[in-house]
Amino acid sequence: MNELELGIAAIQNKDYEQAVVHFNNSIEEEPNNPLGYINFGNLLARMNETERAERFFQKAITLDPTAATAFYGLANLYYEQERYEEAAKLYEKSIKFEIQGADAYFMLGKCFERLENPKLALPYLQRAAELDPTDVQIRLSYGIGLAALEMFKEAEPEFMYVILEDVNNADAHYNLGVLYAVSTDRTDDALYHLKQAFTLQPNFDQARYVHDMIALRK
């Protein structure tokens, strides 16, 4: 294996110090190869060395302006720093340059969700769900996006899928309970799922509050 492959193997073994050594060697051997900088940036991000990670991703983009994974890694840094507009632009570039998988679409949708623009978020969350239909977090977020736009009929099966796959998912129970409360006359089902939410997660005050408000009106 070359130094880059050895570094990746070291990360898989959670031997981050050795990974640093291998990625350093890789960059010294091939200073114009963006993959060394991208992998080192991912490692630094994992180690919470965000400023250094940012520089490595930027260096990779300088070497290859179409490096989709560099844009994605840098976008993740900005998302964690709540720099959602900047992150969204970078996720868009990673998609433009054909990054594989659902994650970039999902994170782009989350950026628009954080920017309180559910209409922009929804198509990206939908695309993520199409690409990875078994991911419960993606399906949950897609359901929330649908419900935010009052597309309750479409949202219900998303929440049901999450609960089927993860019966202890308090957020899915909460969102399904609210959906039943605001869009149907299924009061008992709404109360059941809201109670499940705060039973599974005792500090889920919003679920308890909505549950009690509905119970008082019943």
C-alpha positions as CSV (number, residue, x, y, z in Angstrom):
1,M,0.0,0.0,0.0
2,N,1.1,3.6,-0.6
3,E,1.2,6.3,2.1
4,L,-2.3,7.5,1.3
5,E,-3.7,4.0,1.6
6,L,-1.8,3.4,4.8
7,G,-3.2,6.6,6.3
8,I,-6.8,5.5,5.4
9,A,-6.2,2.1,7.0
10,A,-4.8,3.8,10.1
11,I,-8.0,5.9,10.4
12,Q,-10.1,2.8,10.1
13,N,-8.1,1.4,13.0
14,K,-8.6,4.7,14.9
15,D,-4.8,5.2,15.0
16,Y,-5.0,8.9,14.2
17,E,-1.3,9.6,15.1
18,Q,-0.1,7.1,12.6
19,A,-2.6,8.4,10.1
20,V,-1.0,11.9,10.5
21,V,2.4,10.4,9.7
22,H,1.2,8.7,6.6
23,F,-0.7,11.6,5.2
24,N,2.3,13.9,5.8
25,N,4.4,11.4,3.9
26,S,1.9,11.3,1.1
27,I,1.8,15.0,0.7
28,E,5.6,15.2,0.7
29,E,5.8,12.5,-1.9
30,E,3.0,14.0,-4.1
31,P,2.6,17.7,-3.2
32,N,0.3,18.2,-6.2
33,N,-2.1,15.4,-5.4
34,P,-5.3,16.8,-3.9
35,L,-6.2,13.5,-2.3
36,G,-3.5,13.8,0.3
37,Y,-4.9,17.2,1.4
38,I,-8.5,16.0,1.3
39,N,-7.8,12.9,3.5
40,F,-5.7,15.0,5.9
41,G,-8.4,17.6,6.1
42,N,-11.0,14.9,6.9
43,L,-8.7,13.6,9.7
44,L,-8.1,17.0,11.1
45,A,-11.9,17.7,11.1
46,R,-12.4,14.5,13.0
47,M,-9.8,15.6,15.5
48,N,-11.6,19.0,15.8
49,E,-8.7,20.9,14.4
50,T,-11.1,22.9,12.2
51,E,-8.8,25.8,11.2
52,R,-6.1,23.4,9.9
53,A,-8.7,21.2,8.2
54,E,-10.1,24.3,6.4
55,R,-6.6,25.1,5.0
56,F,-6.1,21.6,3.8
57,F,-9.5,21.5,2.0
58,Q,-8.8,24.9,0.4
59,K,-5.4,23.7,-0.8
60,A,-7.0,20.6,-2.4
61,I,-9.5,22.9,-4.2
62,T,-6.7,25.0,-5.4
63,L,-5.0,22.0,-6.9
64,D,-8.3,20.6,-8.3
65,P,-11.2,23.0,-8.7
66,T,-13.5,20.0,-9.3
67,A,-12.6,18.0,-6.2
68,A,-16.1,17.2,-5.0
69,T,-15.0,15.6,-1.7
70,A,-12.9,18.7,-0.9
71,F,-16.0,20.9,-1.3
72,Y,-18.0,18.5,0.8
73,G,-15.5,18.3,3.6
74,L,-15.2,22.1,3.7
75,A,-19.0,22.4,3.7
76,N,-19.2,20.1,6.7
77,L,-16.8,22.4,8.6
78,Y,-18.9,25.4,7.8
79,Y,-22.2,23.6,8.7
80,E,-20.8,22.7,12.1
81,Q,-19.9,26.4,12.6
82,E,-23.5,27.4,11.6
83,R,-22.3,29.1,8.5
84,Y,-25.2,27.7,6.6
85,E,-25.2,30.0,3.5
86,E,-21.5,29.3,2.8
87,A,-22.0,25.6,3.5
88,A,-24.9,25.4,1.1
89,K,-22.9,26.8,-1.8
90,L,-20.1,24.3,-1.1
91,Y,-22.6,21.4,-1.0
92,E,-24.0,22.6,-4.3
93,K,-20.5,22.5,-5.8
94,S,-19.9,19.0,-4.5
95,I,-23.1,17.9,-6.2
96,K,-22.2,19.7,-9.4
97,F,-18.9,17.8,-9.5
98,E,-20.7,14.5,-9.0
99,I,-20.0,13.5,-5.5
100,Q,-21.4,10.0,-4.9
101,G,-24.2,9.1,-2.5
102,A,-27.1,10.9,-0.6
103,D,-25.2,12.8,2.0
104,A,-24.5,16.0,0.1
105,Y,-28.1,16.3,-0.9
106,F,-29.2,15.6,2.7
107,M,-26.8,18.2,4.1
108,L,-27.8,20.8,1.5
109,G,-31.4,20.2,2.5
110,K,-30.5,20.7,6.1
111,C,-28.7,24.0,5.3
112,F,-31.9,25.4,3.8
113,E,-33.9,24.0,6.7
114,R,-31.6,25.9,9.1
115,L,-32.1,29.0,6.9
116,E,-35.8,28.5,7.4
117,N,-36.5,27.9,3.8
118,P,-38.4,24.6,3.7
119,K,-39.4,25.0,0.0
120,L,-35.8,25.0,-1.0
121,A,-34.9,22.2,1.4
122,L,-37.6,19.8,0.3
123,P,-36.3,18.7,-3.2
124,Y,-32.8,18.0,-1.8
125,L,-34.2,16.0,1.1
126,Q,-36.4,14.1,-1.4
127,R,-33.5,13.3,-3.6
128,A,-31.5,12.1,-0.6
129,A,-34.4,9.8,0.4
130,E,-34.5,8.5,-3.2
131,L,-30.8,7.7,-3.1
132,D,-30.8,6.1,0.3
133,P,-34.3,5.0,1.2
134,T,-33.2,3.0,4.2
135,D,-31.6,5.9,6.1
136,V,-34.0,6.7,8.9
137,Q,-32.5,10.1,9.6
138,I,-32.9,11.1,6.0
139,R,-36.5,9.8,5.9
140,L,-37.3,11.6,9.2
141,S,-36.0,14.9,7.9
142,Y,-37.8,14.4,4.6
143,G,-41.0,13.8,6.6
144,I,-40.5,16.9,8.6
145,G,-39.9,18.9,5.5
146,L,-43.1,17.6,4.0
147,A,-45.1,18.4,7.1
148,A,-43.6,21.9,7.3
149,L,-45.2,22.6,3.9
150,E,-48.5,21.0,5.1
151,M,-48.0,18.0,2.8
152,F,-49.4,15.8,5.6
153,K,-50.5,12.8,3.5
154,E,-47.1,12.5,2.1
155,A,-45.3,13.0,5.4
156,E,-47.2,10.3,7.3
157,P,-45.5,7.3,5.6
158,E,-42.1,8.8,6.2
159,F,-42.7,9.0,9.9
160,M,-44.2,5.5,9.9
161,Y,-41.2,4.1,8.1
162,V,-38.8,5.6,10.7
163,I,-40.9,4.2,13.6
164,L,-41.1,0.8,11.9
165,E,-37.3,0.7,11.6
166,D,-36.6,2.4,14.9
167,V,-39.5,2.1,17.3
168,N,-37.7,4.1,20.0
169,N,-37.2,7.2,17.8
170,A,-38.8,9.9,19.9
171,D,-38.6,12.5,17.2
172,A,-40.6,10.4,14.8
173,H,-43.3,9.7,17.4
174,Y,-43.5,13.4,18.2
175,N,-43.8,14.5,14.6
176,L,-46.4,11.8,13.8
177,G,-48.4,12.8,16.9
178,V,-48.4,16.4,15.8
179,L,-49.3,15.4,12.3
180,Y,-52.4,13.5,13.5
181,A,-53.3,16.4,15.9
182,V,-53.3,19.1,13.2
183,S,-54.4,17.3,10.1
184,T,-56.8,14.5,11.2
185,D,-59.4,13.7,13.9
186,R,-57.2,10.8,15.2
187,T,-56.9,12.3,18.6
188,D,-56.1,9.0,20.4
189,D,-53.3,8.2,17.9
190,A,-51.9,11.7,18.4
191,L,-51.9,11.3,22.1
192,Y,-50.3,7.9,21.9
193,H,-47.4,9.0,19.8
194,L,-46.8,12.2,21.8
195,K,-46.8,10.1,25.0
196,Q,-44.3,7.7,23.4
197,A,-42.1,10.6,22.5
198,F,-41.8,12.0,26.1
199,T,-41.7,8.5,27.6
200,L,-38.7,7.5,25.4
201,Q,-37.1,10.9,26.0
202,P,-38.3,12.3,29.4
203,N,-36.9,15.8,28.8
204,F,-38.9,16.1,25.6
205,D,-40.9,19.0,27.1
206,Q,-42.5,20.1,23.8
207,A,-44.0,16.6,23.3
208,R,-45.4,16.7,26.8
209,Y,-46.8,20.2,26.4
210,V,-48.6,19.3,23.1
211,H,-49.9,16.1,24.6
212,D,-51.3,17.8,27.7
213,M,-52.9,20.6,25.6
214,I,-54.7,18.0,23.4
215,A,-55.7,15.9,26.3
216,L,-57.3,19.0,28.0
217,R,-59.3,19.7,24.8
218,K,-60.5,16.1,24.4
